[in-house]
């Protein structure tokens, strides 16, 4: 037995078993991710092909349909509907008959294959060395992100060709052998999309001069061939329209995410706008290529390609939404010294490239300039200012580790159900937190409105039926006090004004204030409270969806006076304030009371003084009084709000275990911690202390 122990064979067997388990989990994760990618691909195809003809592949129909511009004997640019280069038209013309015959299935599946190829090449181009996990999971993740991205969705929907130049550049940089062949592919891409020629300086300054020369020569040859075959069209495109400027939609359209489009949207025009665009474009191009050369020499060629593509987006006269894939490739850059900060840049890029701009920033006039140019700003940031880490940085592979709290023993045997969701001691990145809160709230608003079919009139009848059900239950329980309280408050002016103000003002102010204080003073408790609030809100959305409910003020014949919104017109299907923006029938459960109760519970648990706890509990009391007095909720709505908040705290406990009862920090990794000075519940550094990842 001693010989066996000293031989190390049991330890070797244990390590082999653990390694096998890790490989098994990776295989399962990889299979699951490939399944997700397949589902997303099928969904995109179904959405496109299930749309009636004439509403899908509209750009392709414009080009190669029965009356498309590629069939016309005159100029391609007579109607400005064709936005490609003359070389692009020359290449597409022989394909018109085949494309017309397979205008649906063939083109869509062909585009889908191009997207898959793009994802596979990008996954293989990750900077070396890569971990086994990254090597296995990169391809399905890349393809899934591409399928979700707005550029790919628009390309599939419109029948565009904007994926081809990106794919040609990646093939030229990462796949084909020989610099001349790579330059040839990049030159063809530039002939299809002229700003891709910006990759020639990148090739030149990174030592691939044959490829740079080959790209330039190929671009010139393709353009010359098109000029010889289509002289009038070439003159129209390159001279009259200045490399395509003015083709397609208006240059100041929101879909044009270039510097030129942004300056026009800001109200600039004429020589001033042109001069400013040329100056800023030259600065962005020079700085972007310089940064790209630096990262290419650092061994991050995919990041260098993404930065150059982002610079090309900005300097192009027109960059439509389907041409913005370069921004998504910039997700490979690493930003931040701390492990917890590494998620900020990739999450921001993915959100910008997959969600509408209205979900990123609130609908406020002060935010319009940012919201209308959010993709351009992301491209400019990637090309010029984002401090991507160099591979020589000590933080590139080993960021400052995240510190975790020691687990608090739970009373139930199987709690927490997800032990890997450990309590983090440090506060989350503020920018990432604000971004996720904004996106989550925008999604919450959309789900609320979608619960009644996108408008209040669509769910009115059902909501009023549910209103009568709630009223009958309250009468049975003898708690139908809404009419009495409402009319009693209306008779007292100062009470009416107080409850109106409380209803309109404190719903957001108090929860945001509580979260801000916790974020600054108690980061561990902030994560616990935020998670509980998130679960409660998610459960409330389920309630809005399953049980649309008319509040007392919107139930005809009840006689409730709407003290906040004014007199309602029940003869109209949509009535009241903000009915086009929010679901007026999202009454059960009441998140007005639910969020207020969450604030009260959090303050009562965390506040150090008894009077603070009492003051915190007054907020849900005043809130329930306000929602009933103003006619905006039933008493049972408040009970529903209390139920989802309780369930939110319960789910947080069930999944993560008891909250960590401290707000201190763990001892630094690698330092000898003094047990006498260690905060309660914080483990010293070592195997049981601060964890690295």
C-alpha positions as CSV (number, residue, x, y, z in Angstrom):
1,X,0.0,0.0,0.0
2,X,2.8,2.4,0.9
3,X,4.6,1.6,-2.4
4,X,1.4,2.3,-4.3
5,X,0.9,5.6,-2.5
6,X,4.5,6.7,-3.1
7,X,4.5,5.7,-6.8
8,X,1.9,8.4,-7.5
9,X,-0.3,6.1,-9.6
10,X,-3.5,6.9,-7.7
11,X,-2.8,10.6,-8.1
12,X,-2.2,10.1,-11.8
13,X,-5.4,8.2,-12.1
14,X,-7.3,11.0,-10.3
15,X,-5.8,13.6,-12.6
16,X,-6.6,11.5,-15.7
17,X,-10.2,11.1,-14.5
18,X,-10.5,14.9,-13.9
19,X,-9.0,15.7,-17.3
20,X,-11.5,13.2,-18.9
21,X,-14.4,14.9,-17.2
22,X,-13.2,18.3,-18.4
23,X,-12.9,17.1,-21.9
24,X,-16.4,15.5,-21.7
25,X,-17.9,18.8,-20.5
26,X,-16.1,20.7,-23.3
27,X,-17.5,18.2,-25.9
28,X,-21.0,18.7,-24.5
29,X,-20.6,22.5,-24.5
30,X,-19.3,22.4,-28.1
31,X,-22.2,20.2,-29.3
32,X,-24.7,22.6,-27.5
33,X,-23.1,25.6,-29.2
34,X,-23.2,24.0,-32.6
35,X,-26.9,23.2,-32.0
36,X,-27.5,26.9,-31.2
37,X,-25.7,28.0,-34.3
38,X,-27.7,25.6,-36.4
39,X,-31.0,26.8,-34.9
40,X,-30.1,30.4,-35.5
41,X,-29.1,29.7,-39.1
42,X,-32.4,27.8,-39.8
43,X,-34.4,30.6,-38.2
44,X,-32.7,33.2,-40.4
45,X,-33.5,31.2,-43.5
46,X,-37.1,30.5,-42.5
47,X,-37.7,34.2,-41.7
48,X,-36.4,35.2,-45.2
49,X,-38.1,32.5,-47.2
50,X,-41.4,32.7,-45.4
51,X,-41.7,36.4,-46.2
52,X,-43.9,37.0,-49.3
53,X,-42.0,37.7,-52.5
54,X,-41.6,41.4,-53.1
55,X,-40.9,42.1,-49.4
56,X,-37.7,40.0,-49.2
57,X,-34.5,40.2,-51.1
58,X,-35.5,43.6,-52.2
59,X,-32.1,44.8,-53.2
60,X,-31.5,41.6,-55.2
61,X,-34.8,42.0,-56.9
62,X,-33.8,45.5,-57.8
63,X,-30.6,44.2,-59.4
64,X,-31.6,40.9,-61.1
65,X,-35.3,40.8,-61.0
66,X,-37.4,40.8,-64.2
67,X,-37.1,44.6,-64.4
68,X,-33.8,44.8,-62.5
69,X,-31.1,47.3,-63.4
70,X,-28.8,44.5,-64.6
71,X,-31.3,43.7,-67.3
72,X,-31.4,47.3,-68.5
73,X,-29.4,48.3,-71.5
74,X,-28.7,51.8,-70.2
75,X,-26.6,52.9,-67.3
76,X,-26.6,50.9,-64.1
77,X,-26.9,54.2,-62.1
78,X,-29.8,55.8,-63.9
79,X,-32.1,55.2,-61.0
80,X,-29.4,55.2,-58.3
81,X,-30.8,51.9,-57.1
82,X,-27.6,50.0,-57.8
83,X,-25.0,51.0,-55.3
84,X,-22.2,48.6,-56.3
85,X,-19.1,49.4,-58.3
86,X,-19.0,49.0,-62.1
87,X,-16.8,46.0,-61.6
88,X,-19.5,44.5,-59.3
89,X,-22.1,45.1,-62.0
90,X,-19.8,43.5,-64.6
91,X,-19.4,40.4,-62.5
92,X,-23.1,40.2,-61.6
93,X,-24.5,40.7,-65.1
94,X,-23.7,37.2,-66.4
95,X,-25.3,35.7,-63.3
96,X,-28.6,37.5,-63.7
97,X,-30.5,34.6,-65.3
98,X,-29.3,32.0,-62.8
99,X,-29.9,34.4,-59.9
100,X,-33.4,35.2,-61.2
101,X,-34.3,31.5,-61.4
102,X,-33.0,30.9,-57.8
103,X,-33.9,34.2,-56.4
104,X,-35.0,32.8,-53.1
105,X,-33.5,29.5,-52.0
106,X,-30.3,29.5,-53.9
107,X,-29.2,33.0,-53.0
108,X,-30.2,32.7,-49.4
109,X,-28.4,29.3,-48.8
110,X,-25.4,30.6,-50.7
111,X,-25.2,33.6,-48.4
112,X,-25.6,31.3,-45.4
113,X,-22.6,29.2,-46.5
114,X,-20.5,32.4,-46.9
115,X,-21.4,33.4,-43.3
116,X,-20.4,29.9,-42.0
117,X,-17.1,30.1,-43.9
118,X,-16.5,33.6,-42.5
119,X,-17.1,32.3,-38.9
120,X,-14.8,29.3,-39.4
121,X,-11.9,31.5,-40.8
122,X,-12.3,34.0,-38.0
123,X,-12.2,31.3,-35.4
124,X,-9.0,29.8,-36.9
125,X,-7.4,33.2,-37.0
126,X,-7.4,33.8,-33.3
127,X,-4.0,34.9,-31.9
128,X,-1.8,31.9,-31.0
129,X,-1.5,30.2,-28.6
130,X,-5.1,29.5,-27.8
131,X,-6.5,27.3,-25.1
132,X,-8.1,24.0,-25.9
133,X,-11.4,25.5,-24.7
134,X,-11.1,28.4,-27.1
135,X,-10.1,26.2,-30.0
136,X,-13.2,23.9,-29.5
137,X,-15.7,26.6,-28.9
138,X,-14.6,29.5,-31.1
139,X,-16.2,28.4,-34.3
140,X,-19.8,27.8,-33.1
141,X,-19.6,31.0,-31.0
142,X,-18.4,33.0,-34.0
143,X,-21.1,31.6,-36.3
144,X,-23.8,32.2,-33.8
145,X,-22.7,35.9,-33.3
146,X,-22.6,36.4,-37.0
147,X,-26.1,35.0,-37.4
148,X,-27.4,37.3,-34.7
149,X,-25.7,40.4,-36.0
150,X,-27.6,43.1,-37.7
151,X,-25.3,43.2,-40.8
152,X,-25.8,39.5,-41.5
153,X,-29.6,39.7,-40.9
154,X,-29.8,42.7,-43.2
155,X,-27.7,41.0,-45.8
156,X,-29.9,37.9,-45.8
157,X,-33.1,40.0,-45.8
158,X,-32.0,42.4,-48.6
159,X,-30.1,39.9,-50.7
160,X,-26.9,42.0,-50.5
161,X,-23.3,40.9,-51.4
162,X,-21.5,42.8,-48.6
163,X,-20.2,39.6,-47.0
164,X,-18.1,38.8,-50.0
165,X,-15.4,41.5,-49.6
166,X,-15.0,40.7,-45.9
167,X,-14.6,37.0,-46.7
168,X,-12.1,37.7,-49.5
169,X,-10.0,39.8,-47.1
170,X,-9.9,37.1,-44.5
171,X,-9.1,34.5,-47.1
172,X,-6.3,36.6,-48.4
173,X,-4.8,37.2,-44.9
174,X,-5.3,33.9,-43.2
175,X,-6.0,31.0,-45.7
176,X,-4.4,31.1,-49.1
177,X,-0.7,30.5,-49.5
178,X,1.5,33.0,-51.2
179,X,1.5,36.8,-50.8
180,X,0.5,37.4,-54.4
181,X,-2.5,35.2,-54.2
182,X,-3.6,36.9,-50.9
183,X,-3.1,40.3,-52.5
184,X,-5.1,39.2,-55.5
185,X,-8.1,38.3,-53.3
186,X,-7.9,41.6,-51.4
187,X,-7.6,43.5,-54.7
188,X,-10.8,41.9,-55.9
189,X,-12.5,42.8,-52.6
190,X,-11.4,46.4,-53.1
191,X,-12.8,46.4,-56.6
192,X,-16.1,45.4,-55.1
193,X,-15.9,47.8,-52.1
194,X,-13.3,50.5,-52.7
195,X,-12.5,51.4,-49.1
196,X,-11.1,47.9,-48.7
197,X,-8.0,49.3,-50.5
198,X,-7.1,50.6,-47.0
199,X,-5.7,47.1,-46.4
200,X,-2.9,47.7,-48.9
201,X,-1.0,50.0,-46.5
202,X,-1.5,47.4,-43.7
203,X,0.1,44.8,-45.9
204,X,2.9,47.1,-46.9
205,X,3.9,48.2,-43.5
206,X,3.8,44.7,-42.0
207,X,6.3,43.4,-44.5
208,X,3.9,41.8,-46.9
209,X,4.9,44.1,-49.8
210,X,4.3,41.7,-52.6
211,X,0.7,41.2,-51.3
212,X,0.2,45.0,-51.1
213,X,1.5,45.5,-54.6
214,X,-0.6,42.6,-55.8
215,X,-3.7,44.1,-54.1
216,X,-3.2,47.5,-55.7
217,X,-2.5,46.0,-59.2
218,X,-5.5,43.8,-59.0
219,X,-7.8,46.6,-57.9
220,X,-6.5,48.8,-60.8
221,X,-6.8,46.0,-63.3
222,X,-10.4,45.1,-62.3
223,X,-11.4,48.8,-62.3
224,X,-9.7,49.3,-65.8
225,X,-11.6,46.2,-67.2
226,X,-14.9,47.6,-65.9
227,X,-14.0,51.0,-67.4
228,X,-13.2,49.5,-70.8
229,X,-16.4,47.5,-70.8
230,X,-18.7,50.1,-69.2
231,X,-17.1,53.5,-69.7
232,X,-20.2,55.6,-69.1
233,X,-21.1,53.7,-65.9
234,X,-17.5,53.9,-64.7
235,X,-17.4,57.7,-65.3
236,X,-20.8,58.0,-63.5
237,X,-19.6,56.0,-60.4
238,X,-16.0,57.3,-60.0
239,X,-16.4,60.9,-61.2
240,X,-20.0,62.0,-61.1
241,X,-20.8,60.2,-57.8
242,X,-17.3,60.3,-56.3
243,X,-16.9,56.6,-55.6
244,X,-20.5,55.9,-55.1
245,X,-21.5,59.0,-53.0
246,X,-25.2,59.7,-53.4
247,X,-26.2,56.2,-54.6
248,X,-28.8,54.3,-52.8
249,X,-30.7,56.1,-50.0
250,X,-30.1,59.6,-48.8
251,X,-26.6,60.1,-47.4
252,X,-27.9,61.5,-44.1
253,X,-30.1,58.4,-43.6
254,X,-29.5,56.7,-40.2
255,X,-28.5,53.5,-42.0
256,X,-25.4,55.3,-43.3
257,X,-22.9,54.8,-40.5
258,X,-20.0,56.7,-41.9
259,X,-18.4,60.0,-40.9
260,X,-20.0,61.7,-44.0
261,X,-23.5,60.5,-42.9
262,X,-22.9,61.6,-39.3
263,X,-21.8,65.1,-40.3
264,X,-24.8,65.5,-42.5
265,X,-27.1,64.4,-39.7
266,X,-25.5,67.0,-37.4
267,X,-26.6,69.7,-39.9
268,X,-23.4,70.4,-41.7
269,X,-23.4,70.7,-45.5
270,X,-21.5,72.1,-48.4
271,X,-17.8,72.8,-48.6
272,X,-17.5,72.9,-44.8
273,X,-18.9,69.4,-44.4
274,X,-16.8,68.0,-47.3
275,X,-13.6,69.6,-45.9
276,X,-14.3,68.3,-42.4
277,X,-15.1,64.9,-43.7
278,X,-11.9,64.6,-45.7
279,X,-9.8,65.9,-42.8
280,X,-11.3,63.6,-40.2
281,X,-11.3,60.7,-42.6
282,X,-7.6,61.1,-43.4
283,X,-6.9,61.3,-39.6
284,X,-8.9,58.2,-38.9
285,X,-7.3,56.3,-41.8
286,X,-3.7,57.1,-40.7
287,X,-4.3,56.4,-37.0
288,X,-6.3,53.2,-37.7
289,X,-3.6,51.8,-40.1
290,X,-0.9,52.7,-37.7
291,X,-2.6,50.9,-34.8
292,X,-3.4,48.0,-37.0
293,X,0.3,47.7,-38.0
294,X,1.2,47.7,-34.3
295,X,-1.1,44.8,-33.5
296,X,-0.2,42.9,-36.6
297,X,3.5,43.0,-35.5
298,X,2.3,42.0,-32.1
299,X,0.9,38.7,-33.5
300,X,-2.8,39.8,-33.4
301,X,-3.4,39.9,-37.2
302,X,-7.2,39.3,-36.8
303,X,-7.5,42.3,-34.5
304,X,-5.4,44.3,-37.0
305,X,-7.7,43.4,-39.8
306,X,-10.7,44.4,-37.7
307,X,-9.2,47.8,-36.9
308,X,-8.5,48.5,-40.5
309,X,-12.0,47.4,-41.5
310,X,-13.4,49.8,-38.8
311,X,-11.3,52.6,-40.2
312,X,-12.7,51.8,-43.7
313,X,-16.2,52.0,-42.3
314,X,-15.6,55.6,-41.0
315,X,-13.8,57.0,-44.1
316,X,-16.3,55.5,-46.7
317,X,-18.7,58.1,-48.1
318,X,-21.6,55.7,-47.5
319,X,-21.5,52.7,-45.2
320,X,-24.8,50.9,-45.1
321,X,-25.9,48.6,-42.2
322,X,-25.1,45.5,-44.2
323,X,-21.5,46.6,-44.6
324,X,-20.6,46.8,-40.9
325,X,-19.3,43.4,-40.1
326,X,-15.8,44.7,-39.4
327,X,-16.9,46.0,-36.1
328,X,-18.0,42.6,-34.9
329,X,-14.5,41.2,-35.7
330,X,-13.1,43.7,-33.2
331,X,-14.5,41.6,-30.4
332,X,-11.3,39.6,-30.4
333,X,-9.3,42.5,-28.8
334,X,-8.6,42.2,-25.1
335,X,-9.2,45.3,-23.0
336,X,-8.6,45.8,-19.3
337,X,-6.1,44.6,-16.6
338,X,-8.7,43.0,-14.4
339,X,-10.4,39.8,-15.2
340,X,-13.8,41.4,-14.4
341,X,-13.2,44.1,-16.9
342,X,-12.5,41.8,-19.8
343,X,-16.2,41.4,-20.6
344,X,-16.9,45.1,-21.1
345,X,-15.6,45.5,-24.7
346,X,-16.9,42.2,-26.1
347,X,-20.3,42.7,-24.5
348,X,-20.5,46.3,-25.8
349,X,-19.6,45.2,-29.3
350,X,-22.0,42.3,-29.4
351,X,-24.9,44.5,-28.1
352,X,-24.1,47.3,-30.6
353,X,-24.0,44.8,-33.5
354,X,-27.1,42.8,-32.5
355,X,-29.6,45.2,-31.0
356,X,-31.3,48.3,-32.5
357,X,-29.8,51.6,-31.4
358,X,-33.0,52.6,-29.5
359,X,-32.3,49.8,-27.1
360,X,-28.8,51.0,-26.4
361,X,-29.6,54.6,-25.4
362,X,-32.8,56.1,-24.0
363,X,-35.2,58.1,-26.2
364,X,-34.0,61.5,-25.1
365,X,-33.2,64.4,-27.4
366,X,-29.9,64.9,-25.7
367,X,-28.9,61.4,-26.7
368,X,-30.0,61.5,-30.3
369,X,-26.5,62.4,-31.7
370,X,-25.0,59.3,-29.8
371,X,-27.9,57.0,-30.6
372,X,-28.1,57.8,-34.3
373,X,-24.3,57.1,-34.7
374,X,-23.7,54.3,-32.2
375,X,-22.2,51.8,-34.7
376,X,-20.0,54.5,-36.2
377,X,-18.8,55.5,-32.7
378,X,-18.0,51.8,-32.0
379,X,-16.0,51.6,-35.2
380,X,-14.2,54.8,-34.5
381,X,-13.4,53.7,-31.0
382,X,-12.0,50.4,-32.2
383,X,-9.9,52.1,-34.9
384,X,-8.5,54.9,-32.8
385,X,-8.9,54.9,-29.1
386,X,-9.6,51.5,-27.5
387,X,-6.5,50.4,-25.6
388,X,-6.3,46.8,-26.7
389,X,-3.7,44.9,-24.7
390,X,-0.5,43.8,-26.4
391,X,0.6,40.2,-26.2
392,X,3.7,41.4,-24.4
393,X,1.7,42.8,-21.6
394,X,1.7,40.7,-18.4
395,X,-2.0,41.2,-18.1
396,X,-2.8,39.7,-21.6
397,X,-2.9,36.1,-20.4
398,X,-2.9,36.7,-16.6
399,X,-5.3,39.5,-15.7
400,X,-5.7,40.6,-12.1
401,X,-7.9,37.9,-10.6
402,X,-11.4,38.3,-9.4
403,X,-11.8,38.0,-5.6
404,X,-14.6,35.7,-4.3
405,X,-16.2,35.5,-0.9
406,X,-16.0,32.3,1.2
407,X,-19.4,30.5,0.8
408,X,-21.9,30.9,3.6
409,X,-23.3,27.6,4.9
410,X,-26.9,27.1,3.8
411,X,-29.7,25.4,5.8
412,X,-30.8,23.3,2.9
413,X,-28.6,20.4,1.7
414,X,-28.6,21.1,-2.0
415,X,-28.3,24.9,-1.8
416,X,-26.8,26.5,-3.8
417,X,-27.9,24.6,-6.9
418,X,-25.2,26.4,-8.9
419,X,-22.1,26.5,-6.7
420,X,-20.0,28.0,-9.4
421,X,-22.0,31.2,-9.2
422,X,-19.8,32.4,-6.3
423,X,-20.2,35.8,-4.5
424,X,-17.7,38.3,-6.0
425,X,-16.2,40.7,-3.6
426,X,-15.3,43.5,-6.0
427,X,-17.9,45.8,-7.6
428,X,-18.7,45.1,-11.3
429,X,-17.5,47.4,-14.1
430,X,-19.7,50.5,-14.0
431,X,-19.8,50.9,-17.8
432,X,-20.8,47.3,-18.3
433,X,-23.4,47.5,-15.5
434,X,-25.0,50.7,-16.9
435,X,-25.1,49.2,-20.4
436,X,-26.7,46.0,-19.3
437,X,-29.3,47.8,-17.1
438,X,-30.2,50.0,-20.0
439,X,-30.6,47.1,-22.4
440,X,-32.5,45.0,-19.9
441,X,-34.9,47.9,-19.2
442,X,-35.5,48.4,-22.9
443,X,-36.2,44.7,-23.3
444,X,-38.6,44.9,-20.4
445,X,-40.5,47.7,-22.0
446,X,-40.8,45.8,-25.3
447,X,-42.0,42.7,-23.6
448,X,-44.6,44.7,-21.7
449,X,-46.0,46.1,-24.9
450,X,-45.7,42.9,-26.8
451,X,-47.8,41.1,-24.1
452,X,-51.0,42.7,-25.6
453,X,-50.0,42.2,-29.3
454,X,-48.0,45.4,-29.7
455,X,-50.8,47.8,-28.8
456,X,-53.2,48.4,-25.9
457,X,-56.3,48.0,-28.1
458,X,-55.2,44.4,-29.0
459,X,-55.5,43.2,-25.4
460,X,-58.3,45.5,-24.2
461,X,-61.2,43.1,-24.1
462,X,-59.2,40.3,-22.4
463,X,-57.7,42.8,-19.9
464,X,-61.1,44.2,-18.9
465,X,-62.4,40.6,-18.4
466,X,-59.5,40.0,-16.0
467,X,-60.3,43.3,-14.3
468,X,-63.8,42.1,-13.5
469,X,-62.3,38.8,-12.2
470,X,-60.0,40.6,-9.8
471,X,-62.8,42.9,-8.6
472,X,-65.0,39.9,-7.9
473,X,-62.2,38.2,-5.9
474,X,-61.6,41.3,-3.9
475,X,-65.3,41.7,-3.2
476,X,-65.4,38.1,-2.0
477,X,-62.4,38.8,0.3
478,X,-63.9,42.2,1.3
479,X,-60.8,44.1,0.3
480,X,-62.3,46.1,-2.7
481,X,-61.3,49.5,-1.2
482,X,-60.0,51.1,-4.5
483,X,-63.2,53.2,-5.2
484,X,-63.5,54.4,-1.6
485,X,-59.8,55.3,-1.2
486,X,-59.7,56.9,-4.6
487,X,-62.6,59.2,-4.0
488,X,-61.5,60.0,-0.4
489,X,-58.1,61.2,-1.6
490,X,-59.6,63.2,-4.5
491,X,-61.5,65.3,-2.0
492,X,-58.3,66.4,-0.2
493,X,-56.0,68.4,-2.5
494,X,-52.8,68.0,-0.6
495,X,-53.2,64.2,-0.4
496,X,-54.1,64.0,-4.1
497,X,-51.0,66.1,-5.0
498,X,-48.8,64.1,-2.7
499,X,-49.8,60.7,-4.0
500,X,-49.6,61.9,-7.6
501,X,-46.1,63.2,-7.1
502,X,-45.1,60.0,-5.2
503,X,-46.5,57.8,-7.9
504,X,-44.7,59.6,-10.7
505,X,-41.4,60.4,-9.1
506,X,-40.3,57.7,-6.6
507,X,-40.8,54.6,-8.8
508,X,-37.4,55.0,-10.4
509,X,-35.6,57.4,-8.0
510,X,-35.6,55.2,-5.0
511,X,-34.5,51.8,-6.6
512,X,-31.7,53.6,-8.6
513,X,-30.6,55.4,-5.4
514,X,-30.5,52.1,-3.4
515,X,-28.5,50.4,-6.2
516,X,-26.1,53.4,-6.5
517,X,-25.4,53.3,-2.7
518,X,-24.9,49.6,-2.7
519,X,-22.6,49.8,-5.7
520,X,-20.3,52.3,-4.0
521,X,-20.5,51.2,-0.4
522,X,-21.5,47.5,-0.5
523,X,-20.5,45.8,-3.8
524,X,-21.1,42.3,-2.6
525,X,-24.6,43.2,-1.4
526,X,-25.1,45.1,-4.7
527,X,-24.7,41.9,-6.7
528,X,-27.1,40.0,-4.4
529,X,-29.7,42.7,-4.5
530,X,-29.4,43.3,-8.2
531,X,-29.8,39.6,-9.0
532,X,-32.9,39.3,-6.8
533,X,-34.5,42.4,-8.5
534,X,-33.7,40.9,-11.9
535,X,-35.4,37.6,-11.0
536,X,-38.5,39.5,-9.7
537,X,-38.8,41.6,-12.8
538,X,-38.4,38.6,-15.1
539,X,-41.2,36.8,-13.2
540,X,-43.4,39.9,-13.4
541,X,-42.9,40.0,-17.2
542,X,-44.3,36.4,-17.3
543,X,-47.3,37.7,-15.4
544,X,-47.9,40.6,-17.8
545,X,-47.8,38.1,-20.7
546,X,-50.1,35.5,-19.2
547,X,-52.5,37.8,-17.4
548,X,-53.1,41.2,-19.0
549,X,-55.1,43.2,-16.5
550,X,-57.0,46.5,-16.8
551,X,-56.2,48.7,-13.7
552,X,-59.1,50.3,-11.9
553,X,-58.7,53.6,-13.8
554,X,-59.2,51.8,-17.1
555,X,-62.2,49.6,-16.1
556,X,-65.4,51.1,-17.6
557,X,-68.2,51.7,-15.2
558,X,-66.2,51.5,-12.0
559,X,-66.1,55.2,-11.5
560,X,-62.4,55.5,-10.6
561,X,-60.9,59.0,-11.1
562,X,-57.4,58.8,-12.8
563,X,-55.7,61.5,-10.8
564,X,-52.3,61.1,-12.6
565,X,-53.2,60.8,-16.3
566,X,-56.5,62.8,-16.4
567,X,-59.9,61.8,-17.7
568,X,-59.9,58.7,-19.9
569,X,-61.8,58.4,-23.2
570,X,-63.3,54.9,-23.2
571,X,-64.7,55.3,-26.7
572,X,-61.2,55.1,-28.2
573,X,-59.2,51.8,-28.4
574,X,-56.0,53.6,-27.3
575,X,-56.3,56.2,-24.6
576,X,-54.4,57.7,-21.8
577,X,-50.8,59.0,-21.5
578,X,-48.0,57.0,-23.2
579,X,-50.3,54.3,-24.5
580,X,-48.2,53.9,-27.6
581,X,-45.0,53.4,-25.6
582,X,-46.0,51.2,-22.7
583,X,-48.6,48.5,-22.0
584,X,-51.3,50.1,-19.9
585,X,-52.6,46.6,-19.0
586,X,-49.4,45.4,-17.3
587,X,-51.0,45.7,-13.8
588,X,-50.6,42.2,-12.4
589,X,-48.2,42.0,-10.6
590,X,-47.6,45.6,-9.6
591,X,-43.9,46.3,-10.1
592,X,-44.6,49.8,-8.7
593,X,-45.1,48.1,-5.4
594,X,-42.7,45.2,-6.1
595,X,-39.7,47.4,-6.7
596,X,-40.7,49.5,-3.7
597,X,-40.9,46.4,-1.5
598,X,-37.5,45.3,-2.8
599,X,-36.1,48.6,-1.7
600,X,-37.7,48.3,1.7
601,X,-36.4,44.7,2.3
602,X,-32.9,45.6,1.1
603,X,-32.7,48.7,3.3
604,X,-34.2,46.8,6.3
605,X,-31.6,44.0,5.9
606,X,-28.5,46.1,5.2
607,X,-29.0,49.5,7.0
608,X,-27.0,49.7,10.2
609,X,-29.5,51.9,12.1
610,X,-33.0,51.0,13.2
611,X,-34.4,54.4,12.0
612,X,-32.9,53.7,8.6
613,X,-34.6,50.4,8.5
614,X,-37.9,51.9,9.5
615,X,-37.6,54.7,6.9
616,X,-36.8,52.2,4.2
617,X,-40.0,50.2,5.1
618,X,-42.1,53.4,4.8
619,X,-41.4,53.5,1.0
620,X,-43.4,50.4,0.2
621,X,-46.2,51.6,2.5
622,X,-46.4,55.0,0.7
623,X,-46.2,53.3,-2.7
624,X,-49.1,50.9,-2.1
625,X,-51.1,53.8,-0.8
626,X,-50.3,55.8,-3.9
627,X,-51.0,53.1,-6.5
628,X,-54.4,52.4,-4.9
629,X,-55.3,56.1,-4.3
630,X,-54.5,57.1,-7.9
631,X,-56.5,54.3,-9.4
632,X,-53.5,52.6,-11.1
633,X,-53.6,49.3,-9.3
634,X,-55.8,46.8,-7.5
635,X,-54.9,45.7,-4.0
636,X,-54.3,42.2,-5.4
637,X,-51.8,43.7,-7.8
638,X,-49.7,44.7,-4.8
639,X,-50.0,41.2,-3.5
640,X,-48.7,39.9,-6.8
641,X,-45.8,42.3,-6.6
642,X,-44.9,41.0,-3.2
643,X,-45.1,37.5,-4.5
644,X,-42.6,38.0,-7.4
645,X,-40.2,39.9,-5.1
646,X,-40.3,37.1,-2.6
647,X,-39.7,34.6,-5.4
648,X,-36.8,36.8,-6.6
649,X,-35.1,36.6,-3.3
650,X,-35.9,32.9,-3.1
651,X,-34.4,32.2,-6.5
652,X,-31.2,34.1,-5.6
653,X,-30.9,32.1,-2.4
654,X,-31.6,28.8,-4.2
655,X,-29.1,29.3,-7.0
656,X,-26.3,31.1,-5.2
657,X,-26.9,30.3,-1.6
658,X,-27.1,32.8,1.3
659,X,-25.8,36.3,0.7
660,X,-22.3,37.0,2.0
661,X,-22.7,39.0,5.2
662,X,-19.9,41.4,4.7
663,X,-18.7,44.0,2.3
664,X,-14.9,43.6,2.7
665,X,-12.3,42.3,0.4
666,X,-10.4,39.0,0.3
667,X,-6.8,38.8,1.1
668,X,-4.6,39.4,-1.9
669,X,-3.5,36.3,-3.8
670,X,0.0,35.3,-2.8
671,X,0.1,37.4,0.4
672,X,0.1,36.0,3.9
673,X,-3.1,37.2,5.4
674,X,-3.4,38.0,9.1
675,X,-6.3,36.0,10.4
676,X,-7.0,38.5,13.2
677,X,-7.6,41.3,10.6
678,X,-9.5,39.2,8.1
679,X,-13.2,40.3,7.6
680,X,-15.8,37.8,8.8
681,X,-16.6,35.4,6.0
682,X,-13.6,36.2,3.8
683,X,-11.2,33.4,3.3
684,X,-7.4,34.0,3.2
685,X,-5.5,33.6,0.0
686,X,-4.7,30.1,-1.1
687,X,-6.8,27.2,-2.4
688,X,-9.8,28.3,-0.3
689,X,-9.3,32.0,-0.7
690,X,-9.2,34.4,-3.6
691,X,-9.6,32.5,-6.8
692,X,-8.0,33.3,-10.1
693,X,-9.6,33.0,-13.5
